[in-house]
Amino acid sequence: MFSALWILIGCVMLSQRLGLTHVNIWDFWPVVLVIVGSRIVWHGYHDRPRPETIADQLPKLASMALMSGFNRRVLSQTYQGGELTAILGGGRLDLREAALAEGQAAIDLFVIMGGFEILVPSSWNVIIEITPFMGGFDDKTRPPSSATAPRLFVRGFVMMGGVEIKN
């Protein structure tokens, strides 16, 4: 593909030199930018390795996705919460096999042009305290039937990104 482009450029320049055409090759420089950009986008979607799921036994979790992503599964039976940061990236946090220490925990989020997916057990009560700015959050959890259900506080700031919480 790349060699064919150089052959085409050489043919155009030779035909202009021989007087067969009157094309200025520099009139086509935006096409080169489009080709390079298309190649970058293509490789970004098709050659991207999927992040492995990492299982954690830690009671507190801190993860950052800077132009990348992560998959975390928490197995701790004394989970106390954590901090999640995404800048031009995102992640997935699976808490379905965890238990909350003292019946409650808090997750602090900071998201800029990224996103998170948080999976929680259906027996937990999720309380969302997120401030969105040109972004948003989606609470797809079902409320628990018990009034004394464990409580997970999800709080933080989301700018030009999104957070999805579901069972």
N, C-alpha and C positions, 0 to 999 in steps of 0.2 A: 504494500500500500504506500509506504513512504517512498520507496524507489520509483513507483509509478508517478508520484507527484513531481519528483525531480526530472523525470523523463519528459513529462508534460511541460514543465517550465522551460527545459532546454529546447524542446520543439518550438515553442512559442517564440523564444528568443532567436532561434536560428531562422525561422520563417520571417521574422521582422528584419533580421540582418540581410537576408536575401531579397527583401523587398516584396515578399509575397503577402504580408499582412502589415497593418499599421496599428498594432496593439501595444499599449504600454503595460508592461507586466505589473507595474506599481499600482495600476488601477484596481488590481485584484487582491490587495493585501488584506481587506476585511474577510475574504474567503478563508485565508490561512488562519485567522483568529477563530472563525466558526469551526473549522476542522479540528484545531487544537482543543477548543472548548468542548466539542462533542466527544472527542476521545477521552478527555478527563472525566466527563460525566458518565460515559459508558463504563469505564473502568471503576468508577466509584460505586456503581450499582451492581456490577457483575463480578468483580474480582475481590469484593470486600469479604474478609473472613468473618464468620459469625462468632460472636464472643461465646466462650464456654460458660456454662453455669458453674459457679463456685459456691460450694456449700460452706457455711460458717457456723461455728458453735459459740462465737463471741457474744457476750451480752450487749455490747454496743458496737455499732457499725458506722464506719465513715468511708464513703466512696465518692470519687470524683470522675467525671467523664468530660475531658477536655478534647473536643473534636474526635470523640471516640464513643464507645459504648461498653456496657457491662451487664452481666446477668448474675445476680446474687440470690442465693436461697439460704434463709436463716433457719437453723435447726435448734437454736438455743431454747431451753425451757425457762430461762430467766432473762428474756429479752428486755432491755431497758430503753431502746430507741437508737437514734443515730442521726447522722448528718449526710445529706445527699446533695451534691453539687453537679450541675450540668451546664457547660458553656459550649455551645455548638455541638452538643452530643446528647446522650441519653442513656437510659438504663432500665432494667427490670429488676424489681425487688420482690421476692416471693417469701411471704411470711406465713404461709398456710400451715407449716409444720412447727411453728414457734409458739411459745407460751409467754405471756407478759409477766414480768416481775412485779409483784405487789398489785397486780390487776390493772396497771396502766403504764403507758410508755409514750414517748414523743419523738417524732421524726421531723427534723428541721430541713427544709428544702431551700435551695437557691438555684434558680433556673434562668438562663439567658439563652434564648434561641435554641432550646433543646426540649427534652421531655423525659418523663418517667412513667412507668407503669408499675403500680404497687398492688400486689395480690394479698388479700387478708382472709383469715377464716371467717366463715359466715356467723360465728358466735361472737365476734368482736363488734363493738360499737365504735365507729370511726367519726371523729369530730374534726372538721376541716377548718383551719384558720389560715387560708392562703390569700395573699394579696396579689391579684393578677394585674398586669399592665400590658395591654395589647397581647394578652395571652389568656389562658383559662385553665380550668380544672373540671373534671367530670367525675362525679361520685356515683358509681354503679353498684354500690353495696346495698344489701338488704338489711334493714334494721333487725337486730336480734330480738328474740321474744322475751328474754330475761332483762329485768331492770338492773340487775347487778352484773351485767356482762362486762368483760374487760374492755377498757377504753384505750384507743390509740388516737393520739392527737397528731395531726399532720398540719404543720404550720410552715410558713415561709413566704417567699417572693417568687413570682413567675413573670418574666418579661419576654414577650414574643415567643412563647413556648407553651407547653401543656403538661398536665399531670392527670393521669387516669387511675382511679382507685376502684378496685372491684374484687368480688368474692370469687 
